[in-house]
Amino acid sequence: MTKNIGEISLSDLKSMSKSYGGKRANLIAGNASVRAGVASAATDFQAINNLPFTFSIDLKQGKITDQKHSGRCWIFAALNTFRFEVIKKYNLETFELSQSYVFFYDKLEKANYFLNNVIRTKDEPVDGRLYSFLAADPICDGGQWDMIRNIVRKYGVVPSFAYPDSKNAENSTWIDDYLTSLLREDARKLRKIKSRKAQEEARKSMMNDVYRMLAIALGEPPRKFDLTLTDKDDKVTQEFGITPVEFFEKYVGIDLNDRISLINAPSEDKPMNKTYTVKYLGNVEEGDPVKYLNLKIDEIKEAVIAQLKDGHPVWFGSDCGKFMVSKEGVFDREAAGYEKLFDIKYEFTKGDRLTWHDSAMNHAMVILGVNLDKDGKPNRWRIENSWGKDAGNDGYYVASDSWFDEFVYQVVVDRKYLPKKTSKLYDQEPLSLEPWDPMGTLAD
């Protein structure tokens, strides 16, 4: 047995207690934290006052959306950028697209993608790292921009009235659990089948079960629907029997091929100006793989500002749990003053956080605005979240520019907002990252 090398002795405890109790600041901080909670005690209201909800570029959006008890942020964020175009084009007060519609087909495609990955990895040990990773959460709620693109290209989108949320979309725990168990049993069955033809027959039968479960839990999605839009001036637009793909092409009108993912991952293993993909990450079998272009943060911000100036919001992914003041709707290291409260200093660089598993993109939101100072430089950003109007400032958040630098990992912009030389970098053949790489983390 290995000899203990660093036990905590009783004298160590006595010394720790003396060090804590001997400082007045510790006692004050402790009293505040115990009674009000750490988050409240750490909040620096002067820092919050330095981040007002005023912006020199400010795009107006419809009513705030709410993903409720589900990990659908990436879907909500994407559809919030899409609905903005509909609202602006048709002069609407507000408008919402069906997140549940995309959710249904993402689950269906992820299940199929997993079963195909089971076949691809048939020689991997069940207790090995790769298969264990794939089977851990095969149809998780989270996702990536390119996965949205794959779904929308194939299935389109529909207004929320054409396919409203079910209880199982609002709280996806149960359908996720039961579908996951079914898929793991299916994986075992597939591995026992030797013939490729027999595997394919089994996969199709298994997918029939998946579709039935999703249709029962979420409702069967519409193939066509009728549309009536009434604008601010009571002008009515109507269509009958329109398909979801036709609706996206005509009413949203975004060229998804031109919307590309830029990341800022300044770690030693990911050189800048290179493109990356992640092994075994995807949803639609025949769809595009996930692909990122790694750029410096200032280049990313220039592209975001250019798109905002042109009147279009920006999908982005960040580590939203870091230095968030939830009640006031603020993302800022000074405002969420945990370092002051605990008298510590976090010294990781952004690259260090990725390398040492301290941070990763875990939540997608929308950038709707930015404030530029007298020199034209950004100092704060306006963010639309999908946690309902009771979160943050009526559903909106403000992020300091320094927080953007540290905790924003990905943005999606039209490549026309990049310099031509930079845009061409995206066309490189991507380097492949392992499935468990931080850049493979899904926003939920």
Phi, psi and chi 1 to 4 in degrees:
 res  aa     phi    psi   chi1   chi2   chi3   chi4
   1 MET       -  137.5 -176.3  175.3  179.4      -
   2 THR   -66.7  134.5  -55.8      -      -      -
   3 LYS   -69.0  139.4 -176.4  178.9  179.2 -179.4
   4 ASN   -61.0  136.8  -64.6  -26.8      -      -
   5 ILE  -120.1   -6.9   58.9  174.0      -      -
   6 GLY  -156.6   50.0      -      -      -      -
   7 GLU   -73.6  157.9   61.4 -165.1   45.9      -
   8 ILE   -92.9  115.8  -61.0  173.9      -      -
   9 SER   -89.3  166.1   67.9      -      -      -
  10 LEU   -62.9  -34.7  -66.6  177.1      -      -
  11 SER   -69.3  -33.2   62.2      -      -      -
  12 ASP   -61.8  -45.1  -71.2  -25.0      -      -
  13 LEU   -60.3  -42.0  -76.5  173.7      -      -
  14 LYS   -63.1  -40.3 -174.5  175.1 -179.5 -179.8
  15 SER   -67.1  -41.8  176.3      -      -      -
  16 MET   -61.5  -45.3  -67.7  175.3 -165.4      -
  17 SER   -62.4  -40.3  179.8      -      -      -
  18 LYS   -66.0  -41.1 -176.5  177.6  179.7 -179.6
  19 SER   -64.0  -39.9  175.6      -      -      -
  20 TYR   -68.9  -51.3  168.6   76.9      -      -
  21 GLY   -71.7  -15.7      -      -      -      -
  22 GLY   -82.7   -1.9      -      -      -      -
  23 LYS  -117.4  123.9  -66.8 -177.3  179.3  179.2
  24 ARG   -59.5  -38.8  176.6  172.7  173.3  -90.7
  25 ALA   -61.4  -37.1      -      -      -      -
  26 ASN   -62.9  -42.0  -70.7  -17.9      -      -
  27 LEU   -67.0  -40.4  -60.7  177.0      -      -
  28 ILE   -64.9  -45.9  -66.2  172.1      -      -
  29 ALA   -61.9  -41.1      -      -      -      -
  30 GLY   -63.3  -44.2      -      -      -      -
  31 ASN   -60.5  -44.4  -75.8  -24.8      -      -
  32 ALA   -66.1  -42.2      -      -      -      -
  33 SER   -68.1  -43.9  -65.5      -      -      -
  34 VAL   -63.1  -39.1  168.9      -      -      -
  35 ARG   -83.7  -38.8  -68.6  178.9   63.8   84.5
  36 ALA  -106.9  -14.7      -      -      -      -
  37 GLY    96.3  150.2      -      -      -      -
  38 VAL   -60.5  -44.7  166.6      -      -      -
  39 ALA   -60.3  -44.4      -      -      -      -
  40 SER   -68.7  -43.0  179.7      -      -      -
  41 ALA   -65.3  -29.8      -      -      -      -
  42 ALA   -82.1  -16.5      -      -      -      -
  43 THR   -64.4  128.8  -59.3      -      -      -
  44 ASP  -102.9  104.4 -175.4  -31.0      -      -
  45 PHE   -73.8  -23.9  -71.3   98.5      -      -
  46 GLN   -66.7  -40.4 -176.9   55.9   53.3      -
  47 ALA   -64.8  -36.6      -      -      -      -
  48 ILE   -63.8  -41.6  -71.0  175.6      -      -
  49 ASN   -63.2  -23.8  -68.3  -21.9      -      -
  50 ASN   -79.4   -1.3  -67.0  -25.3      -      -
  51 LEU  -126.3   67.4  -67.1  167.0      -      -
  52 PRO   -68.2  156.8   26.7  -35.0      -      -
  53 PHE   -84.9   57.5  -85.0   79.3      -      -
  54 THR  -129.2  140.1   56.1      -      -      -
  55 PHE  -144.3  140.0  -53.3   89.7      -      -
  56 SER   -74.5  -26.6   55.4      -      -      -
  57 ILE  -121.8  119.3  -58.3  171.9      -      -
  58 ASP  -145.3  104.4 -166.4   -5.3      -      -
  59 LEU   -85.3  135.6  -53.3 -177.6      -      -
  60 LYS   -91.2  132.2  -57.3  -55.9  179.1 -173.8
  61 GLN  -116.7  166.9 -179.8   65.2  -67.9      -
  62 GLY   -75.3 -165.6      -      -      -      -
  63 LYS   -60.7  145.9  -69.4 -178.9  179.8  178.9
  64 ILE   -64.7  147.7 -153.9   74.4      -      -
  65 THR  -105.7  168.2   55.8      -      -      -
  66 ASP  -142.9  113.6 -170.3   -8.8      -      -
  67 GLN   -78.0  -10.3   67.8 -173.2   79.6      -
  68 LYS    54.9 -139.4  -61.1 -169.2  176.9  175.3
  69 HIS   -92.4   60.7  -60.3  -70.6      -      -
  70 SER  -145.6  161.9   69.5      -      -      -
  71 GLY   -99.8   48.0      -      -      -      -
  72 ARG  -100.6   20.7  -62.4  178.3  -70.0  165.2
  73 CYS   -55.2  -40.6   69.7      -      -      -
  74 TRP   -63.8  -33.2   61.4  -65.6      -      -
  75 ILE   -72.1  -46.7  -63.0  174.2      -      -
  76 PHE   -59.6  -45.5  -88.1   74.3      -      -
  77 ALA   -61.9  -44.4      -      -      -      -
  78 ALA   -63.5  -46.8      -      -      -      -
  79 LEU   -68.6  -27.5  -63.6 -171.6      -      -
  80 ASN   -67.6  -34.5  -78.1  -22.9      -      -
  81 THR   -71.3  -34.0   65.4      -      -      -
  82 PHE   -70.2  -46.1  -63.6  164.2      -      -
  83 ARG   -65.9  -29.4   74.2  179.4  177.9  129.7
  84 PHE   -55.7  -41.6  178.5   89.8      -      -
  85 GLU   -66.0  -38.4  -55.1  -62.0  -27.2      -
  86 VAL   -66.9  -45.5  180.0      -      -      -
  87 ILE   -59.6  -45.0  -69.3  170.3      -      -
  88 LYS   -69.0  -44.3 -177.4  170.7   68.0  171.8
  89 LYS   -66.5  -36.6 -170.6 -175.5  -59.1 -175.4
  90 TYR  -109.5   13.8  -67.8   91.6      -      -
  91 ASN    55.2   47.0 -169.4   33.0      -      -
  92 LEU   -94.1  154.2  -55.1  177.9      -      -
  93 GLU   -71.0  -46.7 -169.7   69.9   40.0      -
  94 THR  -157.7  167.7 -169.3      -      -      -
  95 PHE  -168.2  146.2 -174.8   74.7      -      -
  96 GLU  -138.3  138.4 -171.2  168.2  -11.2      -
  97 LEU   -95.0  156.0  -67.2  164.4      -      -
  98 SER   -77.8  108.6  171.2      -      -      -
  99 GLN   -70.1  -32.3  -57.8   87.0    8.3      -
 100 SER   -64.7  -32.2 -170.7      -      -      -
 101 TYR   -63.4  -49.3  178.5   84.8      -      -
 102 VAL   -64.0  -39.9  175.6      -      -      -
 103 PHE   -58.4  -44.8 -169.4   59.7      -      -
 104 PHE   -57.5  -52.6  179.9  100.4      -      -
 105 TYR   -73.6  -27.6  -74.8  114.4      -      -
 106 ASP   -65.7  -43.3  178.2   62.8      -      -
 107 LYS   -61.4  -45.0  -68.0  -69.7 -174.8 -168.4
 108 LEU   -60.6  -47.4 -175.2   71.9      -      -
 109 GLU   -70.2  -37.0  -68.2  -75.1   -5.2      -
 110 LYS   -63.9  -39.3  -85.2 -180.0 -178.8  164.6
 111 ALA   -61.2  -44.6      -      -      -      -
 112 ASN   -65.0  -40.7 -174.8   58.3      -      -
 113 TYR   -62.5  -40.2 -165.0   77.3      -      -
 114 PHE   -64.3  -46.7  169.9   71.8      -      -
 115 LEU   -61.7  -37.8  -66.2  178.3      -      -
 116 ASN   -67.1  -36.5  -80.0  -55.2      -      -
 117 ASN   -66.4  -32.8  -81.7  -23.4      -      -
 118 VAL   -61.0  -43.3  168.5      -      -      -
 119 ILE   -66.6  -41.5  -65.1  169.8      -      -
 120 ARG   -63.3  -33.2  -69.0 -173.5 -173.1  101.0
 121 THR  -107.0   30.3   60.7      -      -      -
 122 LYS   -60.9  -23.4   59.2 -176.3  176.7   61.7
 123 ASP   -93.2   -2.5  -64.1  -34.4      -      -
 124 GLU   -77.1  140.1  -68.6  -75.4  -27.0      -
 125 PRO   -64.1  142.7   20.9  -31.1      -      -
 126 VAL   -61.9  -32.6  175.2      -      -      -
 127 ASP   -95.5   10.4   59.4   -8.2      -      -
 128 GLY   -76.5  166.2      -      -      -      -
 129 ARG   -63.7  -41.7 -175.0  175.3 -171.2 -176.7
 130 LEU   -66.3  -54.3  176.9   56.3      -      -
 131 TYR   -65.1  -38.3 -177.7   77.8      -      -
 132 SER   -58.7  -39.6  -63.9      -      -      -
 133 PHE   -66.5  -46.6 -178.1   87.7      -      -
 134 LEU   -63.4  -37.3  -64.7  176.1      -      -
 135 ALA   -85.5  -10.1      -      -      -      -
 136 ALA   -63.8  -41.0      -      -      -      -
 137 ASP  -155.0   68.7 -159.8    1.9      -      -
 138 PRO   -67.1  -24.7   23.7  -33.8      -      -
 139 ILE  -127.2   41.3   54.2  159.0      -      -
 140 CYS   -55.9  157.5   65.7      -      -      -
 141 ASP   -68.4  -27.0  -73.3    1.1      -      -
 142 GLY   -71.1  169.6      -      -      -      -
 143 GLY  -169.5 -175.5      -      -      -      -
 144 GLN  -129.8  163.2  -99.6  -64.9  -20.4      -
 145 TRP   -56.8  -47.0  170.3  -99.5      -      -
 146 ASP   -63.7  -25.1  -69.0  -65.6      -      -
 147 MET   -72.2  -36.7  -64.8  159.3   72.1      -
 148 ILE   -61.5  -46.4  -82.9  -77.8      -      -
 149 ARG   -58.2  -42.5  178.3  162.6   56.8 -172.9
 150 ASN   -61.8  -44.0  -71.0  -24.4      -      -
 151 ILE   -66.5  -47.2  -66.8  -66.4      -      -
 152 VAL   -68.3  -38.0  173.7      -      -      -
 153 ARG   -58.3  -42.0  -90.9 -158.6 -156.1  127.0
 154 LYS   -83.5  -38.2 -173.3  170.7 -178.9  177.7
 155 TYR  -117.5  -11.9  -61.5  103.7      -      -
 156 GLY    73.4 -161.9      -      -      -      -
 157 VAL  -139.2  163.1  -63.8      -      -      -
 158 VAL  -137.0  155.6  -57.5      -      -      -
 159 PRO   -63.5  157.2  -19.1   31.6      -      -
 160 SER   -62.6  -30.8   57.6      -      -      -
 161 PHE   -68.5  -23.3   66.6   76.7      -      -
 162 ALA   -80.4  -20.5      -      -      -      -
 163 TYR  -157.1   78.3 -170.5   64.4      -      -
 164 PRO   -70.3  162.5   22.3  -29.3      -      -
 165 ASP   -61.6  139.2 -101.8    5.0      -      -
 166 SER   -96.6  170.5   69.3      -      -      -
 167 LYS   -60.5  -31.6  -70.1  -64.5 -177.8 -177.8
 168 ASN   -82.0  -13.6  -63.3  -57.9      -      -
 169 ALA   -83.4  -39.5      -      -      -      -
 170 GLU   -67.9  -34.0  -66.2  173.8   -9.3      -
 171 ASN  -134.3   99.3 -173.3  -19.5      -      -
 172 SER   -89.5    4.5   56.8      -      -      -
 173 THR   -55.7  -48.1  -59.1      -      -      -
 174 TRP   -72.2  -45.8  -62.8  109.4      -      -
 175 ILE   -66.4  -35.4 -173.5   60.5      -      -
 176 ASP   -62.3  -45.2  -76.8   -8.8      -      -
 177 ASP   -62.6  -48.5  -76.6   -7.7      -      -
 178 TYR   -73.0  -34.2  -75.2  101.0      -      -
 179 LEU   -68.2  -39.7  -99.1  176.7      -      -
 180 THR   -62.3  -43.8  -63.3      -      -      -
 181 SER   -61.9  -41.6  -69.9      -      -      -
 182 LEU   -61.8  -44.1  177.5   68.8      -      -
 183 LEU   -66.5  -35.1  -71.7  171.1      -      -
 184 ARG   -67.0  -38.3  -71.3  172.9 -177.7  155.8
 185 GLU   -67.3  -39.1  -69.8 -168.3   10.7      -
 186 ASP   -62.3  -37.5  -73.3  -16.3      -      -
 187 ALA   -60.8  -42.8      -      -      -      -
 188 ARG   -62.3  -42.0 -175.1 -176.7   67.8  166.6
 189 LYS   -64.1  -43.6  -66.4  172.8 -175.3  175.5
 190 LEU   -61.3  -37.7  -81.9  175.6      -      -
 191 ARG   -68.5  -21.5  -79.0 -158.8  162.9 -156.2
 192 LYS   -85.9  -11.4  -69.3 -177.7  176.5 -179.5
 193 ILE   -89.9  127.5  -59.8  173.4      -      -
 194 LYS   -88.9  -40.0  -56.1  -58.7 -179.3 -176.4
 195 SER   -77.2  134.9  157.2      -      -      -
 196 ARG   -64.5  -38.1 -178.3   66.7 -170.1   92.3
 197 LYS   -63.8  -42.3 -178.6  179.4  179.0 -178.5
 198 ALA   -67.2  -35.8      -      -      -      -
 199 GLN   -61.5  -42.7  -76.0  178.1  -26.7      -
 200 GLU   -66.8  -39.4 -179.4   61.0   11.8      -
 201 GLU   -63.4  -40.8  -69.5  174.0   -6.2      -
 202 ALA   -66.4  -41.7      -      -      -      -
 203 ARG   -59.2  -44.1 -177.6 -164.8   62.5   80.9
 204 LYS   -63.3  -40.3  -72.0 -175.3  176.6 -179.3
 205 SER   -64.7  -41.7  176.6      -      -      -
 206 MET   -63.1  -39.7  -67.7  166.8 -179.5      -
 207 MET   -68.8  -27.9  -74.3  -53.7  -57.3      -
 208 ASN   -62.8  -39.7 -171.8   61.2      -      -
 209 ASP   -64.8  -42.5  -67.6  -22.7      -      -
 210 VAL   -61.8  -46.2  170.9      -      -      -
 211 TYR   -59.3  -44.5 -174.3   93.5      -      -
 212 ARG   -61.0  -43.8 -177.3  173.1   64.4 -105.5
 213 MET   -62.8  -43.0  -70.4 -180.0   70.4      -
 214 LEU   -66.4  -40.9  -72.8  171.1      -      -
 215 ALA   -65.0  -37.7      -      -      -      -
 216 ILE   -68.5  -41.0  -70.4  170.9      -      -
 217 ALA   -79.2  -37.9      -      -      -      -
 218 LEU  -111.3  -14.4  -56.9  175.7      -      -
 219 GLY    91.5  151.0      -      -      -      -
 220 GLU   -82.1  129.1 -165.3  167.4   20.2      -
 221 PRO   -67.3  151.0  -17.3   30.3      -      -
 222 PRO   -74.3  147.3   28.4  -35.3      -      -
 223 ARG   -90.8  -31.5  -57.5  -73.2 -169.9  -90.7
 224 LYS  -143.3  161.8  -66.3 -177.5  178.3 -178.6
 225 PHE  -155.9  162.3   61.4   94.8      -      -
 226 ASP   -97.0  145.1  -64.1  -22.5      -      -
 227 LEU  -126.4  132.8  175.4   70.0      -      -
 228 THR  -133.7  119.6  -59.7      -      -      -
 229 LEU  -116.5  132.6  -62.0  176.8      -      -
 230 THR  -118.6  119.9  -55.6      -      -      -
 231 ASP   -85.2 -175.5   71.9    8.3      -      -
 232 LYS   -64.1  -22.8  -65.2  176.2 -175.9  177.4
 233 ASP  -101.8   16.4  -59.4  -40.2      -      -
 234 ASP    67.1   19.5  -67.0  -31.1      -      -
 235 LYS   -78.2  133.3  178.7 -176.4  174.8 -177.6
 236 VAL  -107.3  132.4  175.7      -      -      -
 237 THR  -115.7  128.6  -60.9      -      -      -
 238 GLN  -130.5  144.8  -78.0 -169.7  -57.2      -
 239 GLU  -140.5  147.6  -69.9 -118.5   13.6      -
 240 PHE  -124.7  132.8  -58.8   96.1      -      -
 241 GLY    67.3   35.3      -      -      -      -
 242 ILE   -83.4  143.1 -170.5  170.5      -      -
 243 THR   -88.1  158.4   69.9      -      -      -
 244 PRO   -58.8  -37.6  -29.1   37.7      -      -
 245 VAL   -68.3  -42.5  171.0      -      -      -
 246 GLU   -62.0  -39.7  -70.7  169.2  -16.9      -
 247 PHE   -62.1  -45.7  175.0   80.7      -      -
 248 PHE   -62.1  -46.8  179.5   83.1      -      -
 249 GLU   -63.9  -39.1  -68.7  173.5  -10.4      -
 250 LYS   -86.2  -44.1  179.8  175.0 -179.6  177.8
 251 TYR   -94.8  -33.5  -72.7   85.7      -      -
 252 VAL   -87.8  -54.3  179.1      -      -      -
 253 GLY    73.2   20.0      -      -      -      -
 254 ILE   -87.0  137.5  -68.7  174.0      -      -
 255 ASP   -85.8  101.4 -172.5  -15.7      -      -
 256 LEU   -64.8  -23.0  -67.0  173.1      -      -
 257 ASN   -66.3  -25.4  -67.1  -36.5      -      -
 258 ASP   -91.0   -9.4  -70.2  -24.4      -      -
 259 ARG   -89.1  114.6  -65.3  -69.9  172.4  103.0
 260 ILE  -121.7  155.5   61.1  173.2      -      -
 261 SER   -92.6  125.3  -72.8      -      -      -
 262 LEU  -110.3  135.8  -49.2  177.4      -      -
 263 ILE  -121.6  154.9   59.4  168.7      -      -
 264 ASN  -120.1   97.3  177.9 -118.9      -      -
 265 ALA  -124.4   81.5      -      -      -      -
 266 PRO   -82.8   53.7   31.2  -33.1      -      -
 267 SER  -105.1  157.9   49.5      -      -      -
 268 GLU   -61.5  -28.6  -67.8 -178.5    4.9      -
 269 ASP   -84.6    0.5   63.5  -29.2      -      -
 270 LYS  -131.5   85.0  -62.6 -180.0 -176.7   67.8
 271 PRO   -56.8  147.4  -23.0   33.1      -      -
 272 MET   -69.1  160.2  -68.2  -69.2  164.5      -
 273 ASN    66.0   19.7  -59.7  -40.1      -      -
 274 LYS  -114.9  155.4  -60.6  -68.3 -175.2 -178.2
 275 THR  -102.0  153.6   57.7      -      -      -
 276 TYR  -138.4  150.2  -61.7   88.6      -      -
 277 THR  -131.2  172.0 -170.6      -      -      -
 278 VAL  -125.2  125.0 -178.1      -      -      -
 279 LYS   -60.0  137.8  -62.0  174.0 -174.7  176.1
 280 TYR    64.1   16.1  -60.6  101.7      -      -
 281 LEU  -104.0  120.5  178.0   60.4      -      -
 282 GLY   172.2 -174.1      -      -      -      -
 283 ASN  -138.5  -58.6   54.3   -3.3      -      -
 284 VAL   -81.0  120.8  177.4      -      -      -
 285 GLU   -53.6  -44.0  179.7   67.6   21.6      -
 286 GLU   -93.8    5.8   71.1  -84.0   19.2      -
 287 GLY   -80.6 -179.9      -      -      -      -
 288 ASP   -72.3  143.7  -69.5  -19.9      -      -
 289 PRO   -72.3  158.5   26.8  -34.2      -      -
 290 VAL   -63.1  135.1  168.2      -      -      -
 291 LYS  -144.9  133.5 -173.6  177.8 -178.3 -179.1
 292 TYR  -127.1  150.1  -47.5  121.1      -      -
 293 LEU  -112.3  121.6  171.7   60.4      -      -
 294 ASN   -87.4  116.9 -162.8   14.6      -      -
 295 LEU  -129.3  162.1  -65.4  177.3      -      -
 296 LYS   -66.2  151.1  -67.7  180.0  179.8  178.4
 297 ILE   -63.0  -34.7 -164.2   67.9      -      -
 298 ASP   -66.9  -34.8  -73.5  -17.0      -      -
 299 GLU   -66.2  -39.4  -66.8  179.0  -83.7      -
 300 ILE   -63.9  -44.6  -74.5  176.2      -      -
 301 LYS   -65.0  -36.2  -72.7 -167.0  -76.7 -168.8
 302 GLU   -61.7  -40.4  -73.4  174.3    7.0      -
 303 ALA   -67.8  -40.9      -      -      -      -
 304 VAL   -62.6  -46.3  170.2      -      -      -
 305 ILE   -62.8  -40.1  -68.1  169.7      -      -
 306 ALA   -61.8  -40.7      -      -      -      -
 307 GLN   -69.1  -39.7 -175.6  158.3  -49.9      -
 308 LEU   -64.0  -43.6  -69.3  171.9      -      -
 309 LYS   -59.9  -30.8  -77.3 -177.3  174.8  179.2
 310 ASP   -84.1    1.0 -156.2   25.5      -      -
 311 GLY    89.9   27.3      -      -      -      -
 312 HIS  -131.3  131.1  -57.0  -75.5      -      -
 313 PRO   -71.2  169.1   25.6  -31.2      -      -
 314 VAL  -129.1  125.0  175.4      -      -      -
 315 TRP   -72.9  135.4 -173.7  103.6      -      -
 316 PHE  -148.1  157.5   81.0  104.7      -      -
 317 GLY  -122.0  139.3      -      -      -      -
 318 SER  -147.9  174.6   68.4      -      -      -
 319 ASP   -95.2   89.9 -175.1  -11.1      -      -
 320 CYS   -76.0  -12.6   77.4      -      -      -
 321 GLY   -78.8  -12.9      -      -      -      -
 322 LYS   -86.1  118.9  -63.3  -71.3 -171.0 -176.5
 323 PHE    55.8   51.6  -58.9  103.6      -      -
 324 MET  -106.1  133.0  174.0  178.0   64.1      -
 325 VAL  -103.1   98.0 -176.2      -      -      -
 326 SER   -65.4  -46.0 -178.0      -      -      -
 327 LYS   -61.7  -43.0 -175.5  177.7  178.7 -178.5
 328 GLU   -88.9   -9.6  -76.5   77.1   14.2      -
 329 GLY    72.8   51.8      -      -      -      -
 330 VAL  -129.1  134.6  172.3      -      -      -
 331 PHE  -112.2  107.5  -66.1  112.8      -      -
 332 ASP  -167.3  136.0  179.5   58.7      -      -
 333 ARG   -66.7  -37.7 -169.6  164.8 -178.5  162.2
 334 GLU   -74.1  -40.6  -67.7  -62.7  -43.4      -
 335 ALA   -65.5  -41.4      -      -      -      -
 336 ALA   -90.0   79.3      -      -      -      -
 337 GLY   -81.7   53.3      -      -      -      -
 338 TYR   -66.4  -32.0  -63.5  102.7      -      -
 339 GLU   -66.3  -39.9  -69.7  166.7  -59.5      -
 340 LYS   -68.5  -43.4  -67.2  177.1 -175.2  175.6
 341 LEU   -60.3  -46.0  178.8   70.3      -      -
 342 PHE   -93.9   -2.4  -66.8  119.3      -      -
 343 ASP    55.6   51.9 -168.9   22.8      -      -
 344 ILE  -132.3  170.0   56.0  172.8      -      -
 345 LYS  -137.7  119.8 -179.4   66.4  175.5  176.4
 346 TYR   -82.9  121.8  -66.6  112.0      -      -
 347 GLU  -111.4    0.4  -62.7  179.7  -15.1      -
 348 PHE   -59.1  139.6  -88.5  164.9      -      -
 349 THR   -78.5  173.0   65.0      -      -      -
 350 LYS   -60.5  -41.7 -168.6  174.2 -170.9  177.6
 351 GLY   -64.8  -39.3      -      -      -      -
 352 ASP   -60.0  -42.1  -69.8  -23.6      -      -
 353 ARG   -60.5  -39.0  -68.0 -170.7 -164.2  101.6
 354 LEU   -69.0  -46.9  -68.3  171.5      -      -
 355 THR   -63.8  -39.2  -59.6      -      -      -
 356 TRP   -99.3   18.3  -68.8   91.0      -      -
 357 HIS    61.2   32.5  -49.9  -75.1      -      -
 358 ASP   -95.3  -13.4 -175.8   60.4      -      -
 359 SER  -158.1  154.3 -176.7      -      -      -
 360 ALA  -168.8  164.1      -      -      -      -
 361 MET   -65.0  123.2 -173.3 -168.8   75.8      -
 362 ASN  -132.0   -2.1   54.0   33.2      -      -
 363 HIS  -152.3  135.7 -171.9   54.3      -      -
 364 ALA  -107.3  138.6      -      -      -      -
 365 MET  -141.7 -168.8  -63.8  177.8  -76.9      -
 366 VAL  -127.0  133.2  176.0      -      -      -
 367 ILE   -89.7  120.1  -59.4  171.9      -      -
 368 LEU  -109.5  -11.2  -81.2  176.8      -      -
 369 GLY  -166.9  169.7      -      -      -      -
 370 VAL  -153.6  148.8   61.9      -      -      -
 371 ASN  -107.9  125.3 -168.3   68.1      -      -
 372 LEU  -103.6  134.2  -56.2  178.2      -      -
 373 ASP   -78.3 -174.3   64.4   18.6      -      -
 374 LYS   -64.2  -19.2   58.4 -176.0  177.1   61.5
 375 ASP   -96.0    6.5  -61.8  -43.3      -      -
 376 GLY    79.6   15.9      -      -      -      -
 377 LYS   -99.3  142.8  -59.3  -63.7 -177.2 -177.4
 378 PRO   -72.7  139.9   27.7  -34.5      -      -
 379 ASN  -126.0  -12.2   54.2   26.4      -      -
 380 ARG  -161.6  156.6   58.9 -176.8  178.0  -88.2
 381 TRP  -127.5  141.3  -58.3   80.9      -      -
 382 ARG   -96.2  129.5 -178.3  173.9 -178.1 -113.8
 383 ILE  -125.4  132.7  -66.0  170.6      -      -
 384 GLU   -97.2  122.3  176.8 -170.2   12.6      -
 385 ASN  -101.9  179.5 -153.5  -16.1      -      -
 386 SER  -129.6   40.6   54.6      -      -      -
 387 TRP  -109.5   17.5  -68.6  -15.8      -      -
 388 GLY    86.4  166.6      -      -      -      -
 389 LYS   -73.8  -14.0   64.0 -178.4 -179.6   60.3
 390 ASP   -85.6   -5.8  -66.0  -29.8      -      -
 391 ALA   -96.2  141.1      -      -      -      -
 392 GLY    62.5 -142.3      -      -      -      -
 393 ASN   -99.3   86.6 -171.4  -28.3      -      -
 394 ASP    55.5   35.3  -69.2  -32.5      -      -
 395 GLY    95.0   -9.0      -      -      -      -
 396 TYR  -107.3  158.8  -68.2   92.2      -      -
 397 TYR  -134.4  156.6  -71.5   69.5      -      -
 398 VAL  -119.0  136.4   58.1      -      -      -
 399 ALA  -119.6  134.6      -      -      -      -
 400 SER   -69.2  156.1   64.9      -      -      -
 401 ASP   -65.4  -32.4 -170.3   57.9      -      -
 402 SER   -67.5  -35.2   58.8      -      -      -
 403 TRP   -66.6  -41.0 -173.9   88.6      -      -
 404 PHE   -55.7  -45.8 -169.1  112.7      -      -
 405 ASP   -57.9  -41.4  -71.8  -16.3      -      -
 406 GLU   -86.3  -34.1  -70.3 -169.7   77.0      -
 407 PHE  -125.7    1.6  -59.7  108.6      -      -
 408 VAL   -92.5  124.0  169.8      -      -      -
 409 TYR  -109.1  -21.8  -68.2  103.2      -      -
 410 GLN  -150.3  140.7  179.2 -176.0    8.6      -
 411 VAL  -134.9  156.8  -55.6      -      -      -
 412 VAL  -120.3  119.4  173.0      -      -      -
 413 VAL  -132.1  159.3  -62.6      -      -      -
 414 ASP   -70.2  133.1 -167.8  -57.9      -      -
 415 ARG   -65.2  -13.7   59.5 -166.7  -55.4  169.7
 416 LYS   -68.4  -16.3   70.3 -177.8  178.9 -178.3
 417 TYR   -87.5    2.8  -60.7  113.8      -      -
 418 LEU  -101.3  150.2  -68.7  166.6      -      -
 419 PRO   -56.7  146.4  -23.1   32.7      -      -
 420 LYS   -55.9  -39.8  -72.3 -175.7  178.3  178.6
 421 LYS   -62.4  -40.4 -176.1  177.7  178.9 -179.2
 422 THR   -71.2  -41.6  -54.0      -      -      -
 423 SER   -59.0  -38.9  176.9      -      -      -
 424 LYS   -64.5  -25.8  -72.5 -179.5  179.8  178.2
 425 LEU   -60.9  -28.3  -67.2  172.8      -      -
 426 TYR   -64.5  -24.1 -177.6   78.9      -      -
 427 ASP   -80.5   -0.6  -62.0  -35.0      -      -
 428 GLN   -63.3  154.8  -60.8  173.0   81.4      -
 429 GLU   -68.9  127.1 -169.6   67.6   23.7      -
 430 PRO   -75.1  147.9   26.1  -33.1      -      -
 431 LEU   -80.2  142.2  -57.0  171.1      -      -
 432 SER   -93.0  127.7  -69.1      -      -      -
 433 LEU   -99.5  153.8  -56.4  173.7      -      -
 434 GLU   -67.2  154.7  -64.3  -61.1  -27.6      -
 435 PRO   -56.3  -31.0  -23.8   32.9      -      -
 436 TRP   -93.2    8.1   39.8   82.6      -      -
 437 ASP   -60.9  147.1 -171.7  -86.3      -      -
 438 PRO   -54.4  -30.1  -25.6   32.5      -      -
 439 MET   -74.8   -4.8  -72.6  -60.8  105.3      -
 440 GLY   -93.5   -1.1      -      -      -      -
 441 THR   -66.8  135.1  -56.9      -      -      -
 442 LEU   -97.3  140.7  -60.4 -176.9      -      -
 443 ALA   -76.0  131.5      -      -      -      -
 444 ASP  -140.1      -   58.9   13.8      -      -
